[in-house]
């Protein structure tokens, strides 16, 4: 059952009609700010009064008092921002402050593309290996247990999760390239159903990576139908963002139509110079699908380089079964030669990011093996030259020696397409990164600057400097549109009765400062952030408050709880 965004908006507005209060004393008053309420309407001057975790009044609060009084004169006041594609699945547990995001005004992390629940012994072992964790660090089984575990660890931001098609596939089928039997598909659907009633937002997929790539369209439709029954959405890292971009978009639309579910495309892009001209047609097809009645949105990051691993430079068949089998195959001389030949080809049957970026456009940013960390921050071309190797041999040897896929930045996109995407009214924004702190051992690890600057870069470079869209529209895309798309009620708008997630920022000064050479640099311009009415940033400094909450999707069975 698909969900109408118009109906959702009406529900959100209806829930707050009883909230109109001028208390004798507020918990927080934000005074004299310019209000960007999330709707896209023209900004206006007003005060905001907060009682508990809710916005109690918007208007003139002169003469009213508060325990915390914030002067927002000359500043923009907006709902807290959503990160539509966050990989803070475990970083929120390790450090719930979410520094790199919250200092940009992000108050809501949407955990997607993969999910760390539901877990079985098999998937728990696989995630422990891939993320360099112990089994004891993944103690949960269900989505509900995962959400409770993260919240109990103490977090500064709200968060929600999707359920991953790849995770339930591993739980039932393992990591091999096999098709489910009818009975196995029913078991996978049952896991999706349980996840949705536990509060997952919908179904997510990552279709260029093993084992997610082994799922055919019919399997994804069958799982999406279950998510649709619980008012969820389907969101995809599509099967291609390069040679088969348009075909991948059509597959996403087919899933939406046949499952009766809204769809969202993760980090929309046209990767590789030969594919840059396809973006115009991609946007046209998305608009046509929407015009025909399909519900479709997308997210993106505001950089021309993506980040993943060296697995995206190798065919997926060699990765079947998980890392250990992948590395074992690479040690076989005959298989190694076959893999090298395929790495050199402009393939259509798998997404060869290494081919498009080339060795000079592949920046190595994450190693586990201390002996390899000397290569961090260097390109594959530079490392291959220093080792006197063919770059494809270097890639294979690094994966074997590091015991991981090796985190890698790929330079793939162009600026004109980036701006064209930002202009689309259905486009939202996600960092595709963890929420981390620029301190301690993190400083010795390379990273993609999008972790620290994705939102600030939008507001500074593309809104203020280049005027690609207005500030009112940018705030809408960061707030109310994500809330409506995800079925999250009472968030994403500055309105009486909504949760008091607020950001106060300097529209003339907000800017990203992280670069590929120096990625661990916080953005500037955000002065105050409230999460559920509690200040988590005050005068540009994190307060340490852990006011964040787990937010559950519209299929959550406990209808009396927050969704």
KADACOR-V821424 format. One record per pair of residues at least 12 apart in sequence whose C-alpha atoms are under 6 Angstrom apart, sorted by the first residue. I is the first residue (numbers start at 1). GAP is how many residues later the second one is. D is the distance in Angstrom with one decimal. If there is no record, write none. Layout:
# KADACOR-V821424
i->{I I}
gap->{GAP GAP}
d->{D D}
This chain:
# KADACOR-V821424
i->{1 1 1 2 2 2 12 12 16 19 19 20 21 21 25 25 26 26 26 27 27 27 27 28 28 28 28 28 29 29 29 29 30 30 30 31 31 31 32 32 32 32 33 33 33 33 33 33 33 34 34 35 36 36 37 37 37 38 38 38 38 38 39 40 40 40 46 47 47 52 53 53 53 53 54 54 54 54 55 55 55 55 56 56 57 75 75 76 76 77 77 78 78 79 79 79 79 79 80 80 80 80 80 80 81 81 81 81 81 82 82 82 82 83 83 83 84 84 84 85 85 85 85 85 86 86 86 86 86 87 87 87 88 88 93 93 96 96 96 97 97 98 98 99 99 100 100 100 100 101 104 105 107 107 108 108 108 109 110 110 110 111 112 113 113 113 114 115 115 117 117 118 118 118 119 120 123 123 143 143 144 147 151 154 155 155 156 156 156 156 157 158 158 158 159 159 160 160 161 162 162 162 162 163 163 164 164 164 165 166 168 175 175 175 175 176 176 177 189 196 197 197 197 198 199 199 199 200 201 201 202 202 202 202 203 204 204 204 205 205 206 207 207 207 208 210 221 221 224 225 228 230 231 233 233 233 234 235 235 235 236 236 237 240 241 241 241 242 242 242 262 262 263 264 264 264 265 266 266 267 267 268 271 271 272 272 297 298 299 299 299 300 300 301 301 301 302 304 304 305 305 305 306 306 307 307 307 308 308 309 309 309 309 310 310 311 312 313 313 313 314 327 357 357 357 359 359 360 360 361 361 362 362 362 362 363 363 363 363 364 364 364 364 364 365 365 365 365 365 366 366 367 368 369 428 431 431 431 433 438 447 449 449 449 449 452 453 453 456 456 456 457 457 460 460 479 480 480 487 499 500 500 501 501 501 502 502 503 503 504 504 505 505 505 506 509 510 510 511 511 527 527 531 551}
gap->{227 228 259 258 259 260 477 478 481 477 478 37 35 36 40 41 24 25 40 23 24 39 40 21 22 38 40 41 19 20 37 40 17 18 40 16 40 41 14 15 40 41 12 13 39 40 42 43 44 42 43 42 41 42 41 456 457 437 438 441 442 455 437 432 433 436 13 12 13 481 446 447 479 480 443 444 445 446 441 442 443 445 440 441 439 430 431 428 429 426 427 424 425 413 414 415 422 423 25 26 27 421 422 423 24 25 26 397 398 24 26 396 397 26 27 347 26 345 346 25 27 345 346 347 23 24 25 346 347 24 346 347 346 347 57 60 58 59 60 58 59 337 338 337 338 335 336 337 352 334 422 398 50 51 49 50 51 50 49 50 51 50 50 91 92 93 50 48 49 25 26 23 24 25 22 51 47 48 52 55 54 403 398 392 391 393 389 390 391 392 391 390 391 392 391 392 390 391 39 38 39 40 41 37 40 39 40 41 40 46 20 36 145 146 147 144 145 37 34 359 358 359 360 358 353 354 357 353 31 352 25 30 31 32 31 30 31 32 31 32 31 30 31 32 31 106 34 38 35 34 33 325 324 28 29 30 29 28 29 30 29 30 29 111 28 29 30 28 29 33 33 34 33 32 33 34 33 32 33 32 33 32 141 142 84 140 129 129 128 129 130 129 130 128 129 130 152 109 110 105 106 107 103 104 101 102 103 99 100 96 97 98 99 95 96 94 41 39 40 41 29 73 53 54 55 21 22 19 21 49 50 17 18 47 48 15 16 45 46 12 13 14 15 44 12 42 43 81 82 40 41 39 34 33 49 19 20 23 18 82 72 65 66 67 70 70 59 70 54 55 56 54 55 50 51 13 12 13 67 33 32 33 29 30 31 27 28 25 26 23 24 20 21 22 19 16 14 15 12 13 12 13 16 12}
d->{5.0 5.5 5.6 5.5 4.7 5.9 5.7 5.8 4.7 5.4 5.0 5.8 5.6 5.7 5.1 5.2 5.9 5.5 4.4 5.7 5.3 5.2 5.1 5.9 5.0 5.3 4.7 5.8 5.6 4.5 5.9 5.1 5.6 5.1 4.7 4.5 5.1 5.5 5.7 5.5 5.5 4.8 5.8 6.0 4.6 5.1 5.5 5.8 5.8 4.8 5.8 4.9 6.0 5.0 5.7 5.5 4.6 5.6 4.4 5.7 5.3 4.9 5.5 4.9 5.0 5.2 5.0 5.2 5.7 6.0 5.7 5.5 4.4 4.4 5.7 5.6 4.4 4.7 5.0 5.3 5.7 5.1 5.2 6.0 5.6 5.6 5.0 5.6 5.3 5.8 4.6 5.7 5.4 5.6 5.4 5.6 5.7 4.5 5.9 5.7 5.1 4.9 4.6 5.3 5.8 4.4 5.6 5.1 5.3 5.7 4.7 5.6 5.9 5.1 5.9 4.7 5.2 5.7 4.3 5.7 5.8 4.3 5.9 5.1 5.8 5.4 5.0 5.3 5.6 5.9 5.0 4.6 4.3 5.5 5.6 5.8 5.8 4.0 5.8 5.8 5.0 4.7 5.6 5.7 5.1 5.4 5.3 5.9 4.8 5.7 6.0 5.5 4.9 5.9 5.7 4.6 5.3 4.6 5.8 5.3 5.9 4.6 5.4 5.4 5.5 5.6 5.1 5.4 5.1 5.7 5.0 5.3 4.5 5.4 4.6 5.9 6.0 5.7 5.6 5.9 5.0 5.9 6.0 5.3 4.6 5.1 6.0 4.1 5.1 4.6 4.0 4.4 4.6 5.8 5.2 5.9 5.9 5.2 5.4 4.9 5.0 5.2 5.7 6.0 5.1 5.8 4.8 5.7 5.5 4.7 5.7 5.3 6.0 4.4 6.0 5.0 4.7 5.4 5.5 5.5 5.2 4.4 5.1 5.4 4.1 4.7 4.4 5.4 5.5 4.5 5.5 4.2 4.7 5.8 4.9 5.8 4.8 5.6 4.9 5.9 4.6 6.0 5.5 4.6 5.3 5.8 5.2 5.5 5.8 4.6 5.3 4.5 6.0 5.8 5.1 5.8 4.8 5.6 4.5 5.7 5.2 5.5 5.1 6.0 6.0 5.4 5.7 5.5 4.7 5.8 4.7 5.9 4.9 5.5 4.7 4.9 4.4 5.8 5.3 5.1 3.9 5.5 4.9 5.3 4.8 5.0 5.0 5.1 5.4 4.3 4.7 4.9 5.7 5.8 5.6 5.5 5.8 4.6 5.7 5.5 4.2 5.6 5.6 5.3 5.5 4.1 5.8 5.7 5.4 5.3 5.2 4.3 4.9 5.4 5.7 5.6 5.7 5.2 5.4 4.4 5.7 5.6 5.8 5.6 5.7 4.9 4.7 5.8 5.1 5.8 5.2 5.3 5.7 5.6 4.8 5.7 4.3 5.5 4.9 5.5 5.6 5.7 5.8 4.6 5.5 5.4 5.4 4.5 5.8 5.7 4.5 5.6 5.9 5.1 5.2 5.6 5.9 5.7 5.3 5.2 5.9 5.0 5.4 6.0 4.7 5.6 4.7 5.8 6.0 5.0 5.1 5.8 5.1 5.4 4.8 4.3 4.2 5.6 6.0 5.7 4.9 4.7 5.2 4.5 5.4 5.6 5.0 5.7 4.5 5.7 5.0 5.6 4.3 5.4 5.1 5.2 5.3 3.9 5.8 5.4 4.8 4.3 6.0 5.6}
